[in-house]
Amino acid sequence: MNGIIILVHILLVSVSLIGCDNNNSNLNPSNTKANNPTNIINEDTTDYQGVILEINESSITVGTDNVDSEASYPAFEVFVDNQTKIVGIINEFSKLKVDQKVEILVKGKWNNNLNNKMVASKIIVSNR
């Protein structure tokens, strides 16, 4: 009888752990700044992933493409300068469109920027 109770507890714990999902959204930074005190960007990863929600004169707003009408999702404004490389299916800022999928590498220590702006070093544009 004790063996059955222990087995049931193990199954319950296993099911509850399987239900936990750490991947809340594909917009989460893949190069977490808090866990990276030197803010070194790994060229094999991107800082942000998502879709373009809005295009401004010198920035884009990026959000998630996993939309649940009951939930709210973070959006990030990423600035573009004359050193930002745009690669993929689009290679010019003027050709970017809303709803395009992007992966973004942010320049160095963005949180130490005087205006606290995230400036993209590279934007990779792909099909949705």
N, CA, C and O atoms as a MOPAC input file, in Angstrom:
PM7 MOZYME 1SCF
protein

 N      0.82300 1    -1.19100 1     0.00000 1
 C      0.00000 1     0.00000 1     0.00000 1
 C      0.87100 1     1.26000 1     0.00000 1
 O      0.58100 1     2.22100 1    -0.71200 1
 N      1.94300 1     1.24700 1     0.80700 1
 C      2.83600 1     2.39800 1     0.83900 1
 C      3.50800 1     2.60900 1    -0.51500 1
 O      3.75100 1     3.74600 1    -0.91800 1
 N      3.80600 1     1.52800 1    -1.21000 1
 C      4.42500 1     1.62200 1    -2.52800 1
 C      3.52100 1     2.31900 1    -3.53100 1
 O      3.99000 1     3.08400 1    -4.37400 1
 N      2.22400 1     2.05300 1    -3.43800 1
 C      1.26200 1     2.69500 1    -4.34800 1
 C      1.18500 1     4.18700 1    -4.04900 1
 O      1.13400 1     4.99300 1    -4.97900 1
 N      1.17400 1     4.57100 1    -2.78700 1
 C      1.11400 1     5.99000 1    -2.40500 1
 C      2.36900 1     6.71500 1    -2.88900 1
 O      2.27900 1     7.83200 1    -3.39700 1
 N      3.51600 1     6.10100 1    -2.73700 1
 C      4.77100 1     6.71200 1    -3.20100 1
 C      4.75300 1     6.85300 1    -4.72000 1
 O      5.16700 1     7.88300 1    -5.25200 1
 N      4.28000 1     5.83300 1    -5.41500 1
 C      4.19300 1     5.87800 1    -6.87600 1
 C      3.26400 1     6.99500 1    -7.34200 1
 O      3.58500 1     7.71200 1    -8.29000 1
 N      2.12500 1     7.14500 1    -6.68800 1
 C      1.17800 1     8.21400 1    -7.03000 1
 C      1.82600 1     9.57700 1    -6.80500 1
 O      1.66400 1    10.47200 1    -7.63500 1
 N      2.55800 1     9.75800 1    -5.70200 1
 C      3.23400 1    11.03300 1    -5.43700 1
 C      4.28400 1    11.32400 1    -6.51000 1
 O      4.39500 1    12.45800 1    -6.97700 1
 N      5.04500 1    10.31900 1    -6.89800 1
 C      6.06900 1    10.51500 1    -7.92800 1
 C      5.41900 1    10.91100 1    -9.24700 1
 O      5.90900 1    11.80100 1    -9.94100 1
 N      4.31900 1    10.25400 1    -9.59300 1
 C      3.60100 1    10.60200 1   -10.83000 1
 C      3.06800 1    12.02900 1   -10.78500 1
 O      3.16900 1    12.75400 1   -11.77400 1
 N      2.50200 1    12.44100 1    -9.65400 1
 C      1.97600 1    13.80100 1    -9.52600 1
 C      3.08600 1    14.84800 1    -9.66300 1
 O      2.91300 1    15.86000 1   -10.34200 1
 N      4.20900 1    14.59800 1    -9.02100 1
 C      5.33400 1    15.52800 1    -9.11600 1
 C      5.85000 1    15.57600 1   -10.55000 1
 O      6.15500 1    16.65400 1   -11.06100 1
 N      5.95100 1    14.43300 1   -11.19700 1
 C      6.43000 1    14.38600 1   -12.58300 1
 C      5.50300 1    15.15600 1   -13.51400 1
 O      5.96800 1    15.91600 1   -14.36300 1
 N      4.20300 1    14.96600 1   -13.36200 1
 C      3.23400 1    15.66000 1   -14.20900 1
 C      3.30000 1    17.16300 1   -13.96600 1
 O      3.22900 1    17.94400 1   -14.91400 1
 N      3.43300 1    17.57600 1   -12.71600 1
 C      3.49700 1    19.01900 1   -12.44000 1
 C      4.77300 1    19.64000 1   -12.99600 1
 O      4.74900 1    20.78500 1   -13.44500 1
 N      5.88700 1    18.91000 1   -12.97500 1
 C      7.13200 1    19.43600 1   -13.53700 1
 C      7.07300 1    19.50900 1   -15.05300 1
 O      7.61900 1    20.43800 1   -15.64800 1
 N      6.42800 1    18.55600 1   -15.67900 1
 C      6.28300 1    18.58100 1   -17.13600 1
 C      5.43700 1    19.77500 1   -17.55000 1
 O      5.66100 1    20.36000 1   -18.61000 1
 N      4.47000 1    20.13900 1   -16.72200 1
 C      3.59700 1    21.26800 1   -17.03000 1
 C      4.28500 1    22.61000 1   -16.91800 1
 O      3.79400 1    23.59400 1   -17.47200 1
 N      5.40500 1    22.68500 1   -16.22000 1
 C      6.14400 1    23.93900 1   -16.09100 1
 C      6.90300 1    24.20700 1   -17.37000 1
 O      7.65700 1    23.35700 1   -17.84300 1
 N      6.70400 1    25.38900 1   -17.93400 1
 C      7.37000 1    25.73800 1   -19.18800 1
 C      8.12300 1    27.02600 1   -18.98600 1
 O      7.51400 1    28.06700 1   -18.73900 1
 N      9.45200 1    26.97800 1   -19.08500 1
 C     10.28100 1    28.17300 1   -18.92100 1
 C     10.31400 1    29.02900 1   -20.16400 1
 O     10.78400 1    30.16400 1   -20.09500 1
 N      9.84600 1    28.55200 1   -21.28300 1
 C      9.87400 1    29.30800 1   -22.52900 1
 C      8.56200 1    30.04700 1   -22.69100 1
 O      7.68100 1    29.59300 1   -23.42000 1
 N      8.42000 1    31.19100 1   -22.01400 1
 C      7.17400 1    31.94900 1   -22.02200 1
 C      6.87100 1    32.56400 1   -23.36500 1
 O      5.70500 1    32.70700 1   -23.73200 1
 N      7.90200 1    32.93200 1   -24.10900 1
 C      7.70600 1    33.61500 1   -25.37500 1
 C      9.02000 1    33.61000 1   -26.12300 1
 O     10.08900 1    33.55800 1   -25.51500 1
 N      8.94400 1    33.66300 1   -27.43500 1
 C     10.18500 1    33.69700 1   -28.18300 1
 C     10.77100 1    35.10300 1   -28.22200 1
 O     11.77700 1    35.34800 1   -28.88900 1
 N     10.13700 1    36.02000 1   -27.50300 1
 C     10.66000 1    37.37700 1   -27.43300 1
 C     11.66400 1    37.54400 1   -26.30400 1
 O     12.41700 1    38.51800 1   -26.28600 1
 N     11.68400 1    36.62600 1   -25.37800 1
 C     12.60600 1    36.73400 1   -24.25700 1
 C     14.03800 1    36.80200 1   -24.73500 1
 O     14.42000 1    36.09300 1   -25.66600 1
 N     14.83200 1    37.64700 1   -24.10700 1
 C     16.23300 1    37.72900 1   -24.51700 1
 C     16.92400 1    36.37900 1   -24.42000 1
 O     16.80700 1    35.69100 1   -23.40600 1
 N     17.63300 1    36.00300 1   -25.45600 1
 C     18.36300 1    34.73900 1   -25.41900 1
 C     19.75300 1    34.93200 1   -24.84100 1
 O     20.45200 1    33.96400 1   -24.54300 1
 N     20.14500 1    36.17900 1   -24.68600 1
 C     21.43500 1    36.49500 1   -24.07800 1
 C     21.12900 1    37.34700 1   -22.84700 1
 O     21.35700 1    38.55700 1   -22.85700 1
 N     20.62400 1    36.73700 1   -21.81100 1
 C     20.12000 1    37.43600 1   -20.64800 1
 C     21.18500 1    38.34700 1   -20.04800 1
 O     22.24500 1    37.88900 1   -19.62100 1
 N     20.88800 1    39.63600 1   -20.02400 1
 C     21.83900 1    40.63000 1   -19.53400 1
 C     22.11400 1    40.45500 1   -18.04100 1
 O     23.23900 1    40.67500 1   -17.59300 1
 N     21.09500 1    40.06000 1   -17.26100 1
 C     21.28800 1    39.91300 1   -15.82100 1
 C     22.26200 1    38.78700 1   -15.50300 1
 O     23.01300 1    38.86900 1   -14.53100 1
 N     22.25400 1    37.74900 1   -16.30800 1
 C     23.15300 1    36.62400 1   -16.08200 1
 C     24.45700 1    36.76800 1   -16.85000 1
 O     25.26200 1    35.83800 1   -16.88200 1
 N     24.67000 1    37.90400 1   -17.45800 1
 C     25.84400 1    38.13900 1   -18.28400 1
 C     26.46600 1    39.46400 1   -17.84900 1
 O     26.29000 1    40.47000 1   -18.53600 1
 N     27.18900 1    39.49100 1   -16.72700 1
 C     27.67400 1    40.75100 1   -16.17000 1
 C     28.59800 1    41.52900 1   -17.09800 1
 O     28.71500 1    42.74700 1   -16.96100 1
 N     29.25700 1    40.86000 1   -18.03800 1
 C     30.13800 1    41.57500 1   -18.94900 1
 C     29.40300 1    42.00700 1   -20.21100 1
 O     29.98000 1    42.68200 1   -21.06300 1
 N     28.12300 1    41.62200 1   -20.33800 1
 C     27.30000 1    41.97200 1   -21.49400 1
 C     27.94200 1    41.58100 1   -22.81500 1
 O     27.80700 1    42.30300 1   -23.80400 1
 N     28.62900 1    40.46300 1   -22.84700 1
 C     29.22600 1    39.98200 1   -24.08500 1
 C     28.16100 1    39.26900 1   -24.88600 1
 O     27.48900 1    38.36800 1   -24.38300 1
 N     28.01100 1    39.67100 1   -26.12300 1
 C     27.01700 1    39.05800 1   -26.98900 1
 C     27.65400 1    37.88400 1   -27.70000 1
 O     28.69400 1    38.02700 1   -28.34200 1
 N     27.03600 1    36.73600 1   -27.58600 1
 C     27.47900 1    35.55200 1   -28.30000 1
 C     26.94800 1    35.65200 1   -29.72400 1
 O     25.73400 1    35.70600 1   -29.92500 1
 N     27.82700 1    35.67600 1   -30.70800 1
 C     27.41400 1    35.85100 1   -32.09600 1
 C     26.52200 1    34.72100 1   -32.60700 1
 O     25.87900 1    34.87200 1   -33.64600 1
 N     26.47300 1    33.59400 1   -31.89900 1
 C     25.62900 1    32.48800 1   -32.32700 1
 C     24.19300 1    32.63900 1   -31.83300 1
 O     23.32200 1    31.86100 1   -32.22000 1
 N     23.94000 1    33.62700 1   -30.98700 1
 C     22.60000 1    33.83300 1   -30.46600 1
 C     22.15900 1    35.25400 1   -30.75500 1
 O     22.97300 1    36.11100 1   -31.09800 1
 N     20.88200 1    35.49500 1   -30.61600 1
 C     20.36400 1    36.84400 1   -30.77400 1
 C     19.83000 1    37.31300 1   -29.43200 1
 O     19.49700 1    36.50600 1   -28.56400 1
 N     19.75200 1    38.62800 1   -29.27500 1
 C     19.25800 1    39.19000 1   -28.03100 1
 C     17.73500 1    39.17300 1   -27.97700 1
 O     17.15100 1    38.93000 1   -26.92200 1
 N     17.09800 1    39.43000 1   -29.10900 1
 C     15.63900 1    39.47200 1   -29.17400 1
 C     15.16800 1    38.81900 1   -30.46000 1
 O     15.82500 1    38.90100 1   -31.49800 1
 N     14.01200 1    38.16600 1   -30.37000 1
 C     13.38000 1    37.56500 1   -31.52500 1
 C     11.90800 1    37.92000 1   -31.48000 1
 O     11.32700 1    38.02800 1   -30.40000 1
 N     11.30300 1    38.10300 1   -32.63200 1
 C      9.88200 1    38.39400 1   -32.66500 1
 C      9.48200 1    38.92200 1   -34.02300 1
 O     10.13600 1    38.65600 1   -35.03100 1
 N      8.40300 1    39.67200 1   -34.03100 1
 C      7.92300 1    40.27600 1   -35.27300 1
 C      7.89200 1    41.79400 1   -35.10800 1
 O      7.77600 1    42.31400 1   -33.99800 1
 N      7.99700 1    42.47900 1   -36.22400 1
 C      7.94000 1    43.93800 1   -36.20600 1
 C      6.49800 1    44.36700 1   -35.99800 1
 O      5.61400 1    44.00800 1   -36.77500 1
 N      6.26900 1    45.13800 1   -34.94300 1
 C      4.93700 1    45.65100 1   -34.65200 1
 C      4.73900 1    47.05700 1   -35.19700 1
 O      3.63200 1    47.44800 1   -35.56800 1
 N      5.85200 1    47.82300 1   -35.23900 1
 C      5.77700 1    49.22200 1   -35.67300 1
 C      7.13500 1    49.65000 1   -36.20300 1
 O      8.17300 1    49.21700 1   -35.70400 1
 N      7.11700 1    50.49900 1   -37.21300 1
 C      8.35300 1    51.04000 1   -37.78100 1
 C      8.30600 1    52.55300 1   -37.65000 1
 O      7.35900 1    53.19800 1   -38.09900 1
 N      9.33900 1    53.11100 1   -37.03200 1
 C      9.46100 1    54.56100 1   -36.87600 1
 C     10.62700 1    55.05300 1   -37.71900 1
 O     11.24100 1    54.27100 1   -38.44500 1
 N     10.93400 1    56.32500 1   -37.63100 1
 C     11.99300 1    56.91900 1   -38.44200 1
 C     13.35300 1    56.26900 1   -38.20800 1
 O     14.09000 1    56.02100 1   -39.16200 1
 N     13.69600 1    55.99000 1   -36.94600 1
 C     15.00500 1    55.40500 1   -36.65500 1
 C     14.92100 1    54.23000 1   -35.68900 1
 O     15.91000 1    53.89700 1   -35.03600 1
 N     13.75600 1    53.60200 1   -35.59200 1
 C     13.60700 1    52.46800 1   -34.68400 1
 C     12.48600 1    51.54900 1   -35.16000 1
 O     11.65100 1    51.91400 1   -35.98800 1
 N     12.50400 1    50.33200 1   -34.59400 1
 C     11.39800 1    49.40900 1   -34.81500 1
 C     10.93400 1    48.91400 1   -33.45300 1
 O     11.72800 1    48.79900 1   -32.51900 1
 N      9.67000 1    48.62800 1   -33.35100 1
 C      9.13300 1    48.03600 1   -32.13800 1
 C      8.89200 1    46.56700 1   -32.43900 1
 O      8.21500 1    46.21500 1   -33.40500 1
 N      9.45800 1    45.71900 1   -31.59300 1
 C      9.40700 1    44.27800 1   -31.81100 1
 C      8.60200 1    43.64000 1   -30.68500 1
 O      8.77700 1    43.96000 1   -29.50900 1
 N      7.71700 1    42.72800 1   -31.07800 1
 C      6.90400 1    42.00400 1   -30.10800 1
 C      6.81900 1    40.54700 1   -30.48900 1
 O      7.48500 1    40.08700 1   -31.41700 1
 N      6.00200 1    39.84000 1   -29.77300 1
 C      5.86700 1    38.40900 1   -30.01500 1
 C      4.80800 1    38.13400 1   -31.07600 1
 O      3.87300 1    38.91500 1   -31.25400 1
 N      4.96700 1    37.02200 1   -31.77500 1
 C      3.94400 1    36.62900 1   -32.73900 1
 C      3.01600 1    35.57400 1   -32.15200 1
 O      2.08600 1    35.13200 1   -32.82600 1
 N      3.25200 1    35.16400 1   -30.91100 1
 C      2.35500 1    34.23800 1   -30.21400 1
 C      1.32100 1    35.07900 1   -29.48300 1
 O      1.54400 1    35.46500 1   -28.33600 1
 N      0.21000 1    35.36500 1   -30.11800 1
 C     -0.75200 1    36.29600 1   -29.55400 1
 C     -1.93700 1    35.55000 1   -28.95100 1
 O     -2.62300 1    34.78000 1   -29.62500 1
 N     -2.15300 1    35.79800 1   -27.68300 1
 C     -3.31800 1    35.29800 1   -26.96300 1
 C     -4.09300 1    36.53500 1   -26.54300 1
 O     -3.55100 1    37.39900 1   -25.85300 1
 N     -5.33900 1    36.63300 1   -26.94500 1
 C     -6.11400 1    37.83700 1   -26.66300 1
 C     -6.30000 1    38.08900 1   -25.17300 1
 O     -6.61500 1    39.21100 1   -24.77600 1
 N     -6.11300 1    37.07700 1   -24.34900 1
 C     -6.27100 1    37.21300 1   -22.90500 1
 C     -4.98700 1    37.65400 1   -22.21000 1
 O     -5.02100 1    37.99400 1   -21.02700 1
 N     -3.86300 1    37.65700 1   -22.90900 1
 C     -2.57400 1    37.94600 1   -22.27600 1
 C     -1.97000 1    39.23000 1   -22.83100 1
 O     -2.35000 1    39.71000 1   -23.89900 1
 N     -1.02200 1    39.76900 1   -22.07900 1
 C     -0.26700 1    40.92200 1   -22.57000 1
 C      1.17600 1    40.49100 1   -22.75600 1
 O      1.67900 1    39.64700 1   -22.01400 1
 N      1.83700 1    41.06500 1   -23.73800 1
 C      3.19200 1    40.67900 1   -24.07600 1
 C      4.07500 1    41.91500 1   -24.11100 1
 O      3.61400 1    43.00000 1   -24.46400 1
 N      5.34900 1    41.75700 1   -23.74400 1
 C      6.25300 1    42.91300 1   -23.80400 1
 C      6.59400 1    43.25200 1   -25.24700 1
 O      6.61200 1    42.38400 1   -26.12000 1
 N      6.85800 1    44.50600 1   -25.47400 1
 C      7.33900 1    44.98000 1   -26.77100 1
 C      8.58100 1    45.81100 1   -26.49600 1
 O      8.67200 1    46.48600 1   -25.47100 1
 N      9.53600 1    45.75800 1   -27.41600 1
 C     10.79300 1    46.45400 1   -27.22900 1
 C     11.04700 1    47.37200 1   -28.40800 1
 O     10.89000 1    46.97500 1   -29.56200 1
 N     11.44300 1    48.60600 1   -28.11200 1
 C     11.84000 1    49.52500 1   -29.16400 1
 C     13.34400 1    49.40200 1   -29.34500 1
 O     14.11800 1    49.58100 1   -28.40500 1
 N     13.73800 1    49.09600 1   -30.55800 1
 C     15.15100 1    48.91200 1   -30.88400 1
 C     15.52500 1    49.94800 1   -31.93200 1
 O     14.88000 1    50.04700 1   -32.97600 1
 N     16.56900 1    50.72000 1   -31.65000 1
 C     16.98300 1    51.78400 1   -32.54800 1
 C     17.99200 1    51.28200 1   -33.56900 1
 O     18.74000 1    50.33700 1   -33.31800 1
 N     17.99600 1    51.92700 1   -34.71200 1
 C     18.88100 1    51.57900 1   -35.81400 1
 C     19.75600 1    52.79300 1   -36.09900 1
 O     19.27300 1    53.92500 1   -36.12900 1
 N     21.05500 1    52.54600 1   -36.30900 1
 C     21.94300 1    53.64500 1   -36.70200 1
 C     22.63900 1    53.27800 1   -38.01100 1
 O     22.32400 1    52.25400 1   -38.61800 1
 N     23.57700 1    54.10500 1   -38.44300 1
 C     24.23000 1    53.87100 1   -39.72900 1
 C     25.18300 1    52.67700 1   -39.70700 1
 O     25.69100 1    52.27900 1   -40.75500 1
 N     25.43200 1    52.10300 1   -38.53700 1
 C     26.29200 1    50.92400 1   -38.43400 1
 C     25.49400 1    49.62800 1   -38.30500 1
 O     26.07600 1    48.54300 1   -38.30700 1
 N     24.18400 1    49.72800 1   -38.19600 1
 C     23.34500 1    48.54000 1   -38.05300 1
 C     23.32200 1    47.76800 1   -39.37000 1
 O     23.03800 1    48.33300 1   -40.42600 1
 N     23.62200 1    46.47500 1   -39.29400 1
 C     23.57900 1    45.61700 1   -40.47500 1
 C     22.20800 1    44.95600 1   -40.53400 1
 O     21.72600 1    44.40700 1   -39.54300 1
 N     21.59000 1    45.01700 1   -41.70200 1
 C     20.30600 1    44.35100 1   -41.91700 1
 C     20.53700 1    43.28300 1   -42.96500 1
 O     20.93800 1    43.57600 1   -44.09200 1
 N     20.27900 1    42.03600 1   -42.58400 1
 C     20.54900 1    40.90700 1   -43.46500 1
 C     19.33200 1    39.99100 1   -43.52700 1
 O     18.39500 1    40.12800 1   -42.74100 1
 N     19.36100 1    39.06300 1   -44.46600 1
 C     18.26800 1    38.11400 1   -44.62600 1
 C     17.49500 1    38.42700 1   -45.89200 1
 O     18.08600 1    38.78100 1   -46.91200 1
 N     16.17900 1    38.29900 1   -45.83400 1
 C     15.36900 1    38.54300 1   -47.03400 1
 C     15.26300 1    40.03200 1   -47.35200 1
 O     14.86200 1    40.40100 1   -48.45500 1
 N     15.62100 1    40.89000 1   -46.39400 1
 C     15.63400 1    42.35000 1   -46.57100 1
 C     17.01900 1    42.82400 1   -46.14400 1
 O     17.57900 1    42.31000 1   -45.17500 1
 N     17.57500 1    43.80200 1   -46.85900 1
 C     18.88700 1    44.31000 1   -46.46400 1
 C     18.92800 1    45.82400 1   -46.30700 1
 O     20.00500 1    46.41300 1   -46.21000 1
 N     17.75000 1    46.45800 1   -46.28200 1
 C     17.67200 1    47.90700 1   -46.08200 1
 C     16.57700 1    48.22400 1   -45.07700 1
 O     15.51800 1    47.59600 1   -45.08600 1
 N     16.82900 1    49.19700 1   -44.21300 1
 C     15.84900 1    49.60700 1   -43.21700 1
 C     14.55100 1    50.06500 1   -43.87400 1
 O     13.46600 1    49.76600 1   -43.37600 1
 N     14.65400 1    50.78400 1   -44.97900 1
 C     13.47400 1    51.33100 1   -45.65000 1
 C     12.55600 1    50.24700 1   -46.20400 1
 O     11.39500 1    50.52400 1   -46.50600 1
 N     13.05200 1    49.01900 1   -46.34400 1
 C     12.23800 1    47.93100 1   -46.89400 1
 C     11.59400 1    47.05200 1   -45.81700 1
 O     10.83400 1    46.13700 1   -46.13400 1
 N     11.89500 1    47.32800 1   -44.55700 1
 C     11.27000 1    46.56500 1   -43.48000 1
 C      9.77000 1    46.83000 1   -43.45200 1
 O      9.31600 1    47.93100 1   -43.76400 1
 N      9.00200 1    45.79700 1   -43.07000 1
 C      7.54700 1    45.90500 1   -43.01300 1
 C      7.03800 1    45.32900 1   -41.70200 1
 O      7.66700 1    44.46400 1   -41.09200 1
 N      5.89400 1    45.82700 1   -41.29000 1
 C      5.23300 1    45.30300 1   -40.09900 1
 C      4.91300 1    43.82800 1   -40.33400 1
 O      4.57700 1    43.43900 1   -41.45200 1
 N      5.01200 1    43.02900 1   -39.31600 1
 C      4.75000 1    41.57800 1   -39.29300 1
 C      5.87800 1    40.73400 1   -39.85100 1
 O      5.72400 1    39.51800 1   -39.96600 1
 N      7.01400 1    41.33800 1   -40.20600 1
 C      8.15900 1    40.52400 1   -40.61700 1
 C      8.84000 1    39.96700 1   -39.38000 1
 O      8.92900 1    40.63800 1   -38.35200 1
 N      9.31700 1    38.73700 1   -39.48600 1
 C     10.01300 1    38.08700 1   -38.38000 1
 C     11.45800 1    38.57400 1   -38.35100 1
 O     12.12700 1    38.62300 1   -39.38300 1
 N     11.93500 1    38.93500 1   -37.15400 1
 C     13.30500 1    39.44000 1   -37.02100 1
 C     13.99300 1    38.81600 1   -35.81700 1
 O     13.35800 1    38.41800 1   -34.84100 1
 N     15.30800 1    38.74500 1   -35.92300 1
 C     16.17800 1    38.39300 1   -34.81000 1
 C     17.15300 1    39.55600 1   -34.68900 1
 O     17.69300 1    40.02400 1   -35.69200 1
 N     17.37800 1    40.02100 1   -33.47000 1
 C     18.14300 1    41.25000 1   -33.27500 1
 C     19.30400 1    41.03000 1   -32.31800 1
 O     19.14700 1    40.44700 1   -31.24500 1
 N     20.47300 1    41.50800 1   -32.72900 1
 C     21.64600 1    41.58700 1   -31.86000 1
 C     21.77100 1    43.03900 1   -31.43700 1
 O     21.76500 1    43.93700 1   -32.27900 1
 N     21.88500 1    43.27500 1   -30.13400 1
 C     21.97500 1    44.63300 1   -29.59500 1
 C     23.43000 1    44.95800 1   -29.33600 1
 O     24.20400 1    44.09800 1   -28.91500 1
 N     23.80300 1    46.21700 1   -29.59200 1
 C     25.19200 1    46.65500 1   -29.36400 1
 C     25.53600 1    46.62500 1   -27.88900 1
 O     24.78800 1    47.12800 1   -27.05100 1
 N     26.67600 1    46.02800 1   -27.58300 1
 C     27.34200 1    46.03800 1   -26.28000 1
 C     26.50200 1    46.28100 1   -25.06100 1
 O     25.49200 1    45.61000 1   -24.84700 1
 N     26.90800 1    47.23400 1   -24.26100 1
 C     26.29200 1    47.49900 1   -22.96400 1
 C     25.14600 1    48.47700 1   -23.13200 1
 O     25.25000 1    49.64200 1   -22.74700 1
 N     24.04300 1    47.99600 1   -23.71200 1
 C     22.91500 1    48.87600 1   -24.01600 1
 C     22.32900 1    49.53600 1   -22.77800 1
 O     21.81200 1    50.65000 1   -22.86400 1
 N     22.39900 1    48.86900 1   -21.61900 1
 C     21.81100 1    49.45700 1   -20.42400 1
 C     22.66000 1    50.59400 1   -19.86100 1
 O     22.21300 1    51.28200 1   -18.94400 1
 N     23.87200 1    50.81300 1   -20.37900 1
 C     24.70800 1    51.93400 1   -19.95200 1
 C     24.64700 1    53.09700 1   -20.93800 1
 O     25.32500 1    54.10600 1   -20.74700 1
 N     23.84600 1    52.96500 1   -21.98200 1
 C     23.66400 1    54.01900 1   -22.96300 1
 C     23.06700 1    55.23800 1   -22.26000 1
 O     22.18500 1    55.09700 1   -21.41400 1
 N     23.54600 1    56.42900 1   -22.60800 1
 C     23.07900 1    57.64800 1   -21.93900 1
 C     21.56500 1    57.80800 1   -22.01100 1
 O     20.94200 1    58.24300 1   -21.04200 1
 N     20.97400 1    57.46300 1   -23.14100 1
 C     19.52400 1    57.59000 1   -23.31100 1
 C     18.80900 1    56.27600 1   -23.02100 1
 O     17.59900 1    56.17600 1   -23.22400 1
 N     19.53800 1    55.27000 1   -22.55200 1
 C     19.01800 1    53.93800 1   -22.26600 1
 C     18.27200 1    53.36300 1   -23.47300 1
 O     17.20600 1    52.76300 1   -23.33200 1
 N     18.84600 1    53.55700 1   -24.65000 1
 C     18.26100 1    53.04100 1   -25.87900 1
 C     19.00000 1    51.77600 1   -26.29000 1
 O     20.22300 1    51.69200 1   -26.18500 1
 N     18.24800 1    50.81000 1   -26.75300 1
 C     18.84900 1    49.61400 1   -27.32500 1
 C     19.11200 1    49.91000 1   -28.79500 1
 O     18.18500 1    50.21800 1   -29.54300 1
 N     20.36100 1    49.82000 1   -29.20700 1
 C     20.72600 1    50.06600 1   -30.59600 1
 C     21.14500 1    48.73000 1   -31.21200 1
 O     22.00500 1    48.02900 1   -30.67800 1
 N     20.53000 1    48.39400 1   -32.32900 1
 C     20.81200 1    47.11100 1   -32.97500 1
 C     22.14100 1    47.15800 1   -33.70400 1
 O     22.44200 1    48.12400 1   -34.40500 1
 N     22.93300 1    46.11000 1   -33.53400 1
 C     24.13700 1    45.98000 1   -34.33900 1
 C     23.81200 1    45.17300 1   -35.59000 1
 O     24.42800 1    45.35700 1   -36.64000 1
 N     22.82500 1    44.26500 1   -35.46400 1
 C     22.44500 1    43.43100 1   -36.59400 1
 C     20.98300 1    43.03900 1   -36.47200 1
 O     20.51000 1    42.68600 1   -35.39100 1
 N     20.27100 1    43.10500 1   -37.59200 1
 C     18.87500 1    42.66400 1   -37.65400 1
 C     18.79500 1    41.61100 1   -38.75000 1
 O     19.13000 1    41.88100 1   -39.90300 1
 N     18.35700 1    40.42300 1   -38.39300 1
 C     18.20800 1    39.34100 1   -39.34500 1
 C     16.72700 1    39.20100 1   -39.65700 1
 O     15.92800 1    38.92300 1   -38.76400 1
 N     16.35600 1    39.39200 1   -40.92000 1
 C     14.95800 1    39.36600 1   -41.33300 1
 C     14.69000 1    38.04200 1   -42.04900 1
 O     15.44400 1    37.64800 1   -42.93900 1
 N     13.61400 1    37.35900 1   -41.65700 1
 C     13.27700 1    36.09000 1   -42.30300 1
 C     11.77800 1    36.01800 1   -42.55800 1
 O     11.00900 1    36.85600 1   -42.08700 1
 N     11.38200 1    35.00200 1   -43.31200 1
 C      9.95600 1    34.76700 1   -43.56000 1
 C      9.29300 1    34.26700 1   -42.29600 1
 O      9.92400 1    33.58600 1   -41.48700 1
 N      8.04900 1    34.59200 1   -42.12300 1
 C      7.27900 1    34.15700 1   -40.95800 1
 C      7.00100 1    32.71800 1   -40.95900 1
 O      6.36000 1    32.21200 1   -40.03800 1

